[in-house]
Amino acid sequence: MKILAAILTVLLNPTFYAVTSEGTKEGTRIDNVECRIEHTEYRGEKAYKITLTNESGQAFTPIKAGIRLGIDTWMDTYPEWLEKWVPTYLFCESDHFCGYMQTPTGRILGLFSPDPIASWSLDYNLSYPDPFWFYGHRISSVNLDILNMLPLPAHHPQQMWKLDVGESVSVTLAYKELNSLEEFEIEAFRLTDAPAIIMEKTSFSIDETAWFEVVGKHPEVSVISPSGKKVKTSCLAKGMDKMEISFSPREEGEYTISAESEEGRKSTGVMTVHRPWEYIIRSARRTAIDCPQKPTSHVESWYGFSSAFIAADLFPDQEEDKMLDERFDYVMNMLYDGSCVPYYYESRIQNTSCTIGMYVDRFQAYSRDEDLIKASRMADWLIGFAQAEDGAYMNGGTKYTSVIYVAKSILELSIAEMQHWNATGEPSWKEAAQRHFNSARRAIEQLVAADGDFQTEGEMTFEDGMVSCSALQIGMLALMLPESSQERKDLTDAMLKLLASHDCLTCLKAPDGRRRGGTIRFWEAQYDVMMLPNMITTPHGWSAWRAYATFYAYLLTGDERWMTESWNAAGAFSALVDAPGSGKNGTGKVRWAFVTDPFVQARQVAGPVPGSSPDSLSFGNPHPDLYGTRELVVGEQYVDMISSWQGINTQDNDVHEVFRFIGESFLRNAFVIEHEDGSLSCYNCSAKRCRNRIDVKPAEGCITRLHLNLTDERQIRFRSETKKMGAGLSWFDGNDLNIFD
């Protein structure tokens, strides 16, 4: 309680501000607009009444004006950052506002207003000049923008962009520390009088029954299909003030949901019905051609080869595969010598570790020994160059194991080498597999020993990827160890502890399938698509890192929470592929990321840099302000890739990490969970009981593996084969992802 009291004391000293054409101004009187805040109570909770009154002789039309809440979000040192607040979820509706902030230790502060608030925004730090300033990895303040110019997302209030002469606007903001996230929607309804939409699952397949819940008093609920048609729904009462809405989707894409109270207060959401995984992976491969893979200082520029080789393995296309196979050799010859040692930027070991993974993917697609040989050589070089005595992989004096999961890439290699030894009997492959496994194991053991005190690329902070990549690598190692071993249990516990701390950086509550499972990442636009300033991108390619971790958590524990999170994330990732277009096989384009900020005055490089070419070497991070830029407003929308037209080093091909995750998790695999009441939860399949047997039907032809989570011994029929399977977790075909043999 002392800690909470200290937090609320900080809240008692917020700062008013306005951004106008003349710059940013602060104070309790800005351009003769009086700004007042009163400490009060609202329905039994602590609250503030915030009032702006225009006492000038003309209309007040700022770019935005509001209040910095004064909550401590500045994360720069361990372990202090564990008690700092992340603005995990903030959302404006036309007549109310709700959201919450969370700490890595799991404390949750709910924020609720029964009044319309135009928008919200975050202030970020500046990091380093090169030669102009790049934005950093830390949040300076969380702002409620009482007024904000248009355009804003359609569900925001559209009238709160000015104050006429003598006009006032008042907003009540209630805040409450929640015991758990399960309380959030209940408190949102109680403190805003608006219905609250609860989505446990935010993404569905075309043949599933989609469902969600609504908390409210007799709200009118509507679902609109991607083609704009009203969808027939069913309603089931779930107790006082709660109902379940279900419908049968007939189209793939985004379904818009609204729930409106009898008094006209409205909440909105978005549910997605994902397109077939084959379509998604084929689209990703096509994008790897349309947005060329480039030889640069950053692996993010050639990450599309992952999608290319996954697609080549399952869905061969002679023309496209030949183009990408040859392009890979071209890029590799520009960046690595004949011994597989990097020519440039050797300290960026994530470049080499990711490339190891690409060689393994290519080997699995084409079965050419030379690919596995090169991957093995790269791993030997990386280990000799970068592994410290304590096991960590280093970039100079900084531990880099968790910068794009270096150890995971080496574990993937060791598995491929062990499988190749099983196939050929050549002892050198077994020796290489053991050598690489032991190296990766040492690195992961160092992560466990660090217990959250990690290091990462760039500014030290409680960083999204640093935590999620540590969790996923610990989980992957656990899956490779005997089920009964104490080490496997200890590793699982360590992974779950990290995932719990990472909840504050994950979109776990938004009733929006476009962003659910995405992670709070806000400094990538400047590097990836040459756009400033910072903006939250969720999902971004690196959101896949948490998804790997939750996927492994399910395989280790059988807790359906982790399967649902993995599935929702995969649905959001698949939505990065646009609607079917006119390209080959009807594939749509891949967008780079989804921006959740409602209003960002951005500038982006306006066109190709003269003289640049995707075929030429390009190093460093080209700052957008070095070139001509265009101004635009970005708000709650997808942002396109630019590598289709920009030749210099851009890193938007990092989006392919989400497709690599789909390739590992759901492209081939179906999952059935049996509950104690006899009901079945299905992912990537449908299942029905036939007397003493459960018949499972895969959702797509590419799904050839089945994972079971049974309460008792059952007869299972899958792909024309019937087996007796025991209780607990097991693979129907004895094959666990073709990773952990």
C-alpha positions in Angstrom: 0.0 0.0 0.0 2.9 2.4 0.6 4.1 1.8 -3.0 0.6 2.5 -4.3 0.4 5.7 -2.2 3.7 6.9 -3.7 2.4 6.3 -7.2 -0.8 8.2 -6.5 1.2 11.1 -5.1 3.0 11.3 -8.5 -0.4 11.4 -10.2 -1.3 14.4 -8.1 1.3 16.5 -10.0 0.5 16.1 -13.6 1.5 18.6 -16.3 -0.7 20.4 -18.7 0.6 20.9 -22.2 -0.4 22.0 -25.7 1.3 21.4 -29.0 0.6 24.2 -31.4 2.1 25.6 -34.6 4.4 27.6 -32.4 5.7 24.5 -30.5 5.0 22.8 -27.2 3.8 24.9 -24.3 3.3 23.9 -20.7 1.6 25.4 -17.6 -1.8 26.0 -16.0 -2.6 28.8 -18.5 -1.7 28.2 -22.2 -2.7 30.9 -24.7 -5.3 32.1 -22.3 -6.8 28.7 -21.9 -7.1 27.9 -18.2 -6.2 24.4 -17.2 -7.4 23.0 -13.9 -7.2 19.7 -12.1 -9.1 18.7 -9.0 -8.6 15.6 -6.9 -12.0 13.9 -6.4 -13.7 10.5 -6.2 -15.8 8.7 -8.7 -18.0 5.8 -7.8 -15.8 5.0 -4.8 -12.5 5.3 -6.7 -9.8 8.0 -6.7 -10.3 10.3 -9.6 -9.3 13.6 -11.2 -11.5 16.2 -12.8 -9.6 17.9 -15.6 -11.0 21.1 -17.1 -9.8 23.3 -20.0 -11.6 26.7 -20.4 -11.0 29.0 -23.3 -10.8 32.5 -21.9 -9.1 34.0 -24.9 -10.9 36.0 -27.6 -10.6 33.4 -30.3 -11.1 29.7 -30.9 -8.4 27.4 -29.4 -7.3 24.9 -32.1 -4.1 23.2 -31.0 -2.6 20.2 -32.7 -3.2 18.6 -29.4 -3.6 19.7 -25.8 -4.0 17.7 -22.6 -2.3 16.3 -19.6 0.9 14.3 -18.9 -0.1 11.9 -16.2 3.2 11.9 -14.4 3.4 8.1 -13.9 7.0 6.9 -13.9 7.6 5.0 -17.1 11.3 5.7 -17.4 13.2 2.3 -17.6 16.9 2.6 -17.6 18.5 0.3 -14.9 18.0 -3.1 -13.5 16.3 -4.0 -11.1 14.7 -0.6 -10.8 12.8 -1.0 -14.1 10.9 -3.9 -12.7 8.7 -1.4 -10.7 8.2 1.1 -13.6 5.0 1.3 -15.5 4.4 0.4 -19.2 1.3 1.9 -20.9 0.2 -1.5 -22.0 -3.3 -0.7 -23.3 -4.9 2.7 -23.9 -8.1 3.1 -25.9 -10.5 5.9 -26.8 -14.1 5.4 -27.7 -16.5 8.0 -29.0 -17.9 8.7 -25.5 -15.4 7.2 -23.0 -11.9 6.0 -22.4 -10.3 3.0 -20.7 -6.9 1.4 -20.4 -4.3 0.1 -18.0 -0.7 0.3 -17.2 1.4 -2.6 -15.9 4.8 -3.2 -14.3 7.1 -6.2 -15.0 6.3 -7.3 -11.4 2.6 -7.7 -12.4 1.0 -4.7 -10.8 -1.9 -3.2 -12.9 -3.2 0.3 -12.7 -6.6 0.7 -14.5 -7.5 4.1 -16.0 -11.2 4.9 -16.8 -13.1 7.9 -17.9 -16.9 8.1 -18.5 -16.2 11.2 -20.7 -14.9 11.4 -24.2 -11.2 12.0 -24.6 -10.0 13.0 -28.0 -6.8 10.8 -28.1 -3.8 9.6 -26.2 -0.1 9.8 -27.0 3.4 9.0 -25.6 6.5 11.1 -25.4 9.8 9.3 -26.2 13.5 10.0 -25.5 16.1 10.8 -28.1 18.9 8.3 -28.2 21.9 9.2 -30.5 22.7 11.5 -33.4 23.8 10.0 -36.7 24.0 12.8 -37.9 20.5 13.7 -36.9 18.8 12.3 -33.7 17.3 8.9 -33.7 14.6 8.2 -31.1 15.3 6.0 -28.2 13.9 3.0 -26.3 12.3 4.8 -23.4 9.0 6.4 -22.7 9.1 9.9 -21.1 5.4 10.4 -20.4 1.9 9.1 -21.0 -0.5 11.8 -22.2 -4.2 12.1 -22.4 -5.0 14.5 -25.2 -8.2 16.1 -24.2 -8.2 18.0 -27.6 -6.7 16.7 -30.8 -6.9 17.7 -34.4 -8.3 15.4 -37.0 -7.9 12.9 -38.5 -8.5 10.4 -35.7 -9.7 6.8 -35.9 -13.4 6.5 -36.5 -14.2 5.2 -32.9 -12.6 8.3 -31.3 -14.7 11.4 -30.6 -14.6 13.5 -33.8 -15.7 16.8 -32.3 -13.0 17.4 -29.8 -10.5 19.4 -31.9 -11.2 22.9 -30.7 -12.6 25.1 -27.9 -14.7 28.0 -29.0 -14.5 31.3 -27.1 -15.7 30.8 -23.5 -16.2 27.1 -24.0 -15.0 24.5 -21.4 -14.4 20.8 -21.6 -14.2 18.6 -18.4 -13.0 15.0 -18.1 -13.2 12.7 -15.1 -10.4 10.2 -14.9 -10.7 7.4 -12.3 -7.8 5.1 -11.5 -7.7 1.9 -9.6 -5.1 -0.8 -9.0 -6.5 -4.1 -10.2 -5.8 -7.5 -8.7 -5.8 -9.2 -12.1 -6.5 -8.5 -15.8 -9.7 -10.4 -15.4 -11.1 -7.4 -13.5 -10.4 -5.0 -16.3 -13.6 -5.3 -18.4 -15.8 -5.4 -15.3 -14.3 -2.2 -14.0 -14.5 -0.6 -17.4 -18.2 -1.3 -17.5 -18.8 -0.1 -13.9 -16.8 3.1 -14.3 -17.8 4.1 -17.9 -21.4 2.8 -18.2 -20.3 1.5 -21.6 -20.5 -2.2 -22.6 -17.2 -3.9 -22.5 -16.2 -6.5 -25.1 -14.2 -9.5 -24.0 -12.4 -11.6 -26.6 -10.5 -14.7 -25.3 -9.9 -15.6 -28.9 -9.5 -12.9 -31.5 -8.8 -15.0 -34.6 -10.7 -17.9 -36.1 -10.7 -20.1 -39.1 -13.4 -19.9 -41.7 -15.0 -23.2 -40.6 -15.1 -22.3 -36.9 -17.8 -20.8 -34.8 -16.5 -17.4 -33.7 -17.5 -16.1 -30.3 -16.9 -13.3 -27.8 -18.5 -11.9 -24.6 -20.0 -8.6 -23.7 -20.4 -7.1 -20.2 -23.3 -4.7 -20.0 -27.0 -4.2 -19.4 -28.9 -5.4 -22.4 -26.6 -4.0 -25.0 -27.4 -4.1 -28.7 -24.5 -6.0 -30.4 -23.8 -6.0 -34.1 -21.2 -7.8 -36.2 -20.3 -6.5 -39.7 -18.5 -8.7 -42.2 -15.5 -7.7 -44.2 -17.8 -7.0 -47.2 -20.0 -4.7 -45.0 -22.9 -7.0 -44.4 -24.6 -7.4 -41.0 -23.9 -10.9 -39.7 -26.5 -13.1 -38.0 -25.5 -13.8 -34.4 -26.7 -15.9 -31.5 -26.8 -14.7 -27.9 -26.4 -16.8 -24.7 -26.8 -15.3 -21.3 -23.7 -16.0 -19.1 -25.1 -14.5 -15.8 -26.0 -11.0 -14.7 -24.8 -8.4 -17.1 -22.8 -10.8 -19.3 -23.6 -12.6 -22.5 -21.9 -14.7 -25.2 -22.3 -13.7 -28.8 -21.5 -16.3 -31.5 -21.6 -16.4 -35.3 -20.5 -18.4 -38.3 -18.1 -16.5 -40.4 -18.4 -16.9 -44.2 -15.7 -14.5 -45.3 -12.0 -14.2 -44.5 -10.8 -10.8 -43.1 -11.8 -8.3 -40.5 -15.2 -8.3 -38.7 -16.2 -5.1 -37.0 -18.0 -5.5 -33.7 -20.0 -2.9 -31.7 -21.9 -3.1 -28.5 -24.2 -0.2 -27.6 -26.0 0.4 -24.3 -29.7 1.5 -24.1 -28.3 5.0 -23.3 -26.3 5.0 -26.5 -22.8 4.4 -25.0 -20.8 2.3 -27.5 -17.7 0.1 -27.5 -16.0 -1.4 -30.5 -13.8 -4.3 -31.5 -12.3 -6.2 -34.4 -12.2 -9.9 -34.9 -10.2 -11.6 -37.7 -10.8 -14.7 -39.7 -7.5 -15.8 -41.0 -6.8 -16.9 -44.6 -5.3 -20.4 -45.1 -1.7 -20.7 -43.9 -0.7 -21.9 -47.4 -1.9 -18.6 -48.8 0.0 -16.7 -46.0 3.3 -18.4 -46.7 3.0 -18.2 -50.4 2.3 -14.4 -50.0 5.4 -14.1 -47.8 7.5 -15.8 -50.5 6.2 -13.5 -53.2 6.9 -10.5 -51.0 10.5 -11.7 -50.6 10.8 -11.1 -54.4 8.8 -8.0 -54.6 10.6 -6.4 -51.7 14.2 -7.5 -52.6 16.5 -9.1 -50.1 19.5 -6.8 -49.9 23.2 -7.2 -48.9 23.5 -4.7 -46.0 24.9 -4.4 -42.5 21.6 -5.7 -41.0 20.1 -9.1 -41.3 16.7 -7.5 -41.3 17.4 -6.7 -44.9 17.6 -10.3 -46.0 15.2 -11.9 -43.5 12.7 -12.8 -46.3 14.8 -15.8 -47.2 13.3 -17.6 -44.2 9.9 -17.3 -45.7 11.3 -18.3 -49.1 12.7 -21.6 -48.0 9.8 -22.5 -45.7 7.5 -22.0 -48.7 9.9 -24.0 -51.0 9.8 -26.9 -48.7 6.0 -27.3 -48.6 4.7 -25.4 -51.6 7.3 -25.6 -54.4 7.1 -23.0 -57.2 9.8 -23.6 -59.8 10.0 -20.0 -61.0 9.8 -18.2 -57.6 12.0 -20.7 -55.8 14.7 -20.5 -58.5 14.7 -16.7 -58.2 15.1 -16.7 -54.4 17.6 -19.5 -54.3 19.9 -17.6 -56.7 19.3 -14.4 -54.9 20.4 -16.0 -51.6 23.7 -17.0 -53.1 24.2 -13.5 -54.5 23.6 -11.9 -51.2 25.7 -14.4 -49.3 28.6 -14.0 -51.7 28.5 -10.3 -51.0 28.6 -10.7 -47.3 30.6 -13.9 -46.4 33.9 -15.3 -47.7 34.6 -18.8 -48.8 35.0 -19.9 -45.2 31.7 -18.5 -44.2 33.2 -15.6 -42.2 31.5 -12.2 -42.5 33.4 -9.6 -44.5 31.7 -6.8 -42.6 30.2 -6.0 -39.2 31.3 -9.3 -37.7 30.4 -8.0 -34.2 26.7 -8.0 -35.3 26.6 -11.7 -34.5 22.8 -11.8 -34.9 23.5 -11.4 -38.7 25.4 -14.7 -38.7 23.1 -16.6 -36.3 20.0 -15.7 -38.3 21.8 -16.7 -41.5 22.6 -20.1 -39.9 18.9 -20.5 -39.5 18.3 -19.6 -43.2 20.9 -22.2 -44.3 19.1 -24.8 -42.2 15.8 -23.8 -43.8 17.3 -24.1 -47.2 18.8 -27.5 -46.4 15.4 -28.8 -45.3 13.8 -27.4 -48.5 16.4 -28.8 -51.0 18.4 -31.5 -49.1 21.7 -30.1 -50.3 24.6 -31.0 -48.0 26.5 -27.8 -48.9 23.9 -25.7 -47.1 24.3 -27.7 -43.8 28.1 -27.6 -44.2 28.0 -23.8 -44.5 25.7 -23.4 -41.6 28.0 -25.6 -39.5 31.1 -23.5 -40.5 29.3 -20.3 -39.6 28.4 -21.7 -36.2 31.9 -22.7 -35.5 33.2 -19.3 -36.4 30.5 -17.5 -34.3 31.2 -19.7 -31.2 35.0 -19.1 -31.5 34.5 -15.4 -32.1 31.8 -14.5 -29.6 31.2 -17.0 -26.8 32.5 -15.8 -23.5 33.7 -18.0 -20.6 30.4 -17.8 -18.8 28.6 -19.1 -22.0 27.1 -15.8 -23.2 27.4 -14.8 -26.9 29.0 -11.4 -26.9 29.2 -8.3 -29.1 32.2 -6.7 -27.6 31.5 -6.1 -24.0 27.7 -6.6 -24.4 25.9 -9.9 -23.9 24.0 -10.6 -27.2 22.5 -14.1 -26.7 19.0 -12.5 -26.7 19.5 -10.3 -29.7 17.4 -12.3 -32.2 17.9 -15.5 -30.3 21.5 -16.5 -31.2 21.3 -19.8 -29.2 18.0 -20.9 -30.8 19.6 -20.7 -34.3 22.4 -22.8 -33.1 20.0 -25.3 -31.5 18.1 -25.5 -34.8 21.4 -26.3 -36.5 22.3 -29.0 -34.0 19.0 -30.7 -34.6 19.4 -30.7 -38.4 22.9 -32.1 -37.9 21.7 -34.9 -35.6 19.0 -35.8 -38.1 21.5 -35.8 -40.9 23.7 -38.1 -38.9 20.7 -40.4 -38.4 20.2 -40.4 -42.2 23.8 -40.8 -43.3 25.7 -42.5 -40.4 28.5 -40.0 -40.9 30.0 -39.5 -37.4 31.3 -36.0 -38.1 27.6 -34.8 -38.2 27.0 -36.2 -34.8 30.1 -34.6 -33.4 29.1 -31.2 -34.9 25.6 -31.6 -33.5 26.9 -32.3 -30.0 29.4 -29.4 -30.2 26.8 -26.9 -31.3 24.2 -28.2 -28.8 26.7 -27.8 -25.9 27.6 -24.3 -26.9 23.9 -23.2 -27.1 23.1 -24.9 -23.9 25.9 -23.0 -22.1 24.6 -19.7 -23.4 21.0 -20.5 -22.3 22.2 -21.6 -18.9 23.8 -18.1 -18.6 20.4 -16.6 -19.3 18.8 -18.6 -16.6 21.5 -17.5 -14.1 21.1 -13.9 -15.1 17.4 -14.1 -13.8 16.2 -11.1 -15.8 19.4 -9.0 -15.6 19.9 -9.1 -19.4 21.6 -7.0 -21.9 20.6 -6.1 -25.4 21.3 -4.1 -28.5 21.0 -0.3 -28.1 19.8 1.4 -24.9 19.5 -0.8 -21.9 15.9 -0.9 -20.7 13.2 -3.5 -20.0 13.2 -4.3 -23.7 10.6 -6.4 -25.5 12.9 -8.7 -27.4 15.6 -9.0 -24.7 13.0 -10.6 -22.4 11.0 -12.6 -25.0 14.1 -14.0 -26.7 15.5 -15.1 -23.4 12.2 -16.8 -22.6 11.9 -18.6 -25.9 15.5 -19.9 -25.9 15.1 -21.3 -22.4 11.8 -22.9 -23.4 13.3 -24.4 -26.5 16.2 -26.0 -24.6 13.6 -27.4 -22.1 11.8 -29.1 -24.9 15.0 -30.9 -26.0 15.5 -32.5 -22.6 13.9 -35.6 -21.1 10.4 -35.0 -19.9 11.1 -36.3 -16.4 14.3 -34.4 -15.8 14.6 -31.8 -13.1 16.5 -29.5 -15.5 13.5 -29.4 -17.8 11.2 -28.4 -15.0 13.6 -25.7 -13.8 14.0 -24.3 -17.3 10.2 -24.3 -17.7 9.8 -22.4 -14.4 12.4 -19.9 -15.5 10.7 -19.3 -18.9 7.3 -18.9 -17.3 8.7 -16.3 -14.8 10.0 -14.3 -17.8 6.8 -14.6 -19.7 4.9 -13.2 -16.6 7.2 -10.2 -16.5 6.7 -9.7 -20.2 2.9 -9.5 -19.9 3.2 -5.7 -19.4 4.7 -5.4 -22.9 2.1 -7.5 -24.7 -1.4 -6.8 -26.1 -3.4 -9.2 -24.1 -6.7 -7.4 -23.6 -7.5 -5.3 -26.7 -10.6 -6.7 -28.4 -8.8 -6.4 -31.7 -7.6 -9.3 -33.7 -5.3 -7.0 -35.8 -3.1 -6.4 -32.8 -3.7 -9.1 -30.2 -0.5 -10.9 -29.2 1.6 -8.1 -30.6 4.2 -6.6 -28.3 4.9 -3.0 -27.2 7.7 -1.9 -29.6 8.1 1.7 -30.6 11.5 2.5 -32.1 11.6 0.4 -35.3 9.8 2.7 -37.8 12.8 5.0 -38.2 15.1 2.1 -39.2 12.7 -0.2 -41.0 10.6 2.1 -43.2 12.5 5.4 -42.7 9.7 7.1 -40.8 9.9 9.3 -37.7 9.1 9.8 -34.8 8.6 6.7 -32.6 5.3 4.9 -32.8 4.0 1.6 -31.3 4.1 -1.2 -33.8 2.1 -4.2 -32.7 2.4 -6.6 -34.3 5.9 -6.0 -35.6 8.1 -8.8 -37.0 9.8 -9.1 -33.6 6.4 -9.7 -31.9 7.0 -13.3 -33.1 9.6 -13.7 -30.3 7.0 -13.9 -27.6 4.8 -16.1 -29.8 7.6 -18.7 -29.9 7.9 -18.6 -26.1 4.1 -19.0 -25.6 4.1 -21.9 -28.1 6.9 -23.6 -26.2 5.1 -22.9 -23.0 2.1 -24.8 -24.2 4.1 -27.8 -25.4 5.8 -27.9 -22.0 2.8 -27.3 -19.7 -0.4 -28.0 -21.6 -1.9 -24.8 -20.2 -4.4 -23.7 -22.8 -3.7 -20.0 -22.0 -0.4 -20.4 -23.9 -2.0 -22.1 -27.0 -4.7 -19.3 -27.2 -2.0 -16.6 -27.0 0.0 -18.3 -29.7 -3.0 -18.7 -31.9 -4.2 -15.1 -31.5 -0.7 -13.9 -32.3 -0.6 -16.0 -35.4 -4.0 -14.6 -36.5 -2.7 -11.0 -36.0 0.5 -11.9 -38.0 -1.5 -13.4 -40.8 -3.6 -10.2 -41.0 -0.4 -8.4 -42.1 -1.1 -10.0 -45.5 -3.6 -7.8 -47.3 -6.7 -9.0 -49.1 -6.2 -11.0 -52.2 -4.8 -8.9 -55.0 -4.1 -9.4 -58.7 -0.7 -11.0 -58.3 0.4 -14.5 -59.0 -1.9 -17.1 -57.3 -4.1 -14.3 -56.1 -1.7 -13.4 -53.2 -2.0 -10.0 -51.5 0.9 -7.8 -50.4 2.5 -8.0 -47.0 2.4 -4.9 -44.8 5.3 -4.1 -42.5 3.5 -3.6 -39.2 0.3 -2.3 -37.5 0.7 1.0 -35.7 -1.6 1.3 -32.6 -1.0 5.0 -31.8 -4.2 6.9 -32.8 -2.4 10.1 -34.1 1.3 10.5 -35.1 2.5 13.4 -37.1 5.1 11.6 -39.1 7.6 12.2 -41.8 8.9 9.6 -44.1 11.5 9.5 -46.8 9.7 10.5 -49.9 11.3 8.4 -52.6 14.2 6.2 -53.6 17.7 7.5 -52.7 19.3 8.5 -56.0 22.0 6.0 -57.1 20.9 3.4 -54.6 20.3 -0.2 -55.6 19.1 -3.3 -53.8 22.0 -5.1 -55.5 24.7 -3.0 -53.9 26.2 -3.0 -50.4 24.5 -0.6 -48.0 25.7 -0.1 -44.4 24.4 1.7 -41.3 21.1 3.3 -40.6 20.2 6.0 -43.1 18.4 8.8 -41.3 15.2 9.9 -43.0 16.1 13.6 -42.6 19.2 13.1 -44.8 16.9 12.8 -47.7 13.6 14.5 -48.8 10.7 13.5 -46.6 6.9 13.7 -46.9 4.6 14.5 -44.0 1.7 12.3 -43.1 -0.6 11.4 -40.2 -0.4 7.8 -39.1 -3.1 6.4 -36.8 -4.2 2.9 -35.9 -3.4 1.5 -39.3 -1.1 -0.8 -41.3 2.1 0.7 -42.7 3.5 -0.6 -46.0 7.0 -1.9 -46.6 9.3 0.3 -48.7 11.9 -2.2 -49.9 9.9 -2.6 -53.1 11.2 0.9 -54.1 14.0 1.9 -51.7 17.5 0.6 -52.6 19.5 1.6 -49.5 19.5 -0.3 -46.2 15.9 -0.5 -44.9 15.0 -3.2 -42.5 11.3 -3.8 -43.2 12.0 -7.4 -44.3 12.1 -8.2 -40.6 8.3 -8.7 -40.9 9.2 -12.2 -42.2 9.9 -13.3 -38.6 6.2 -13.7 -38.1 6.0 -16.1 -41.1 8.9 -18.1 -39.7 6.9 -18.4 -36.5 3.8 -19.6 -38.4 6.0 -22.0 -40.3 7.2 -23.6 -37.0 4.0 -23.5 -35.1 0.8 -23.8 -37.2 1.7 -24.4 -40.8 1.9 -28.2 -40.3 0.4 -28.8 -36.9 -3.1 -29.3 -35.4 -3.9 -29.3 -31.7 -6.7 -30.9 -29.7 -7.3 -30.2 -26.0 -9.8 -32.3 -24.1 -11.4 -30.8 -21.0 -12.6 -32.5 -17.9 -16.3 -32.0 -19.0 -15.6 -33.8 -22.2 -15.5 -30.8 -24.5 -12.8 -30.4 -27.1 -10.8 -27.3 -28.0 -9.4 -27.4 -31.5 -6.8 -25.4 -33.2 -6.1 -25.9 -36.9 -8.6 -28.7 -37.1 -12.1 -30.0 -36.2 -12.8 -33.0 -34.0 -15.8 -35.0 -33.1 -16.5 -38.0 -30.9 -17.6 -41.3 -32.6 -18.4 -43.6 -29.7 -15.1 -44.4 -28.1 -13.0 -42.6 -30.7 -12.2 -39.0 -31.5 -12.0 -38.2 -35.2 -9.8 -35.2 -36.1 -9.9 -33.5 -39.4 -7.1 -31.0 -40.3 -8.1 -27.6 -41.6 -5.6 -27.7 -44.5 -3.8 -30.2 -46.6 -0.4 -29.0 -45.3 -1.4 -29.9 -41.7 0.2 -33.4 -41.2 0.9 -33.5 -37.5 -1.4 -33.7 -34.5 -0.6 -32.7 -30.9 -3.0 -34.1 -28.2 -3.8 -32.9 -24.7 -6.1 -35.7 -23.4 -7.7 -36.3 -20.0 -7.6 -40.1 -20.5 -6.5 -42.8 -22.9 -8.4 -42.4 -26.2 -8.6 -43.9 -29.7 -7.7 -41.1 -32.1 -8.3 -41.1 -35.9 -6.2 -38.6 -37.9 -5.5 -38.6 -41.7 -6.9 -42.2 -42.2 -4.9 -43.6 -39.3 -6.2 -44.7 -35.9 -4.0 -45.0 -32.8 -4.6 -45.4 -29.1 -3.1 -42.4 -27.3 -2.5 -41.9 -23.6 -3.5 -39.2 -21.3 -1.5 -36.0 -21.2 0.6 -34.3 -23.9 1.7 -36.3 -26.9 2.3 -36.1 -30.6 0.1 -38.5 -32.6 2.8 -39.3 -35.1 5.6 -39.3 -32.5 7.1 -36.3 -34.2 7.4 -33.1 -32.3 7.6 -30.3 -34.9 10.4 -32.1 -36.7 12.6 -30.1 -34.3 13.1 -32.2 -31.2 13.7 -35.8 -32.3 
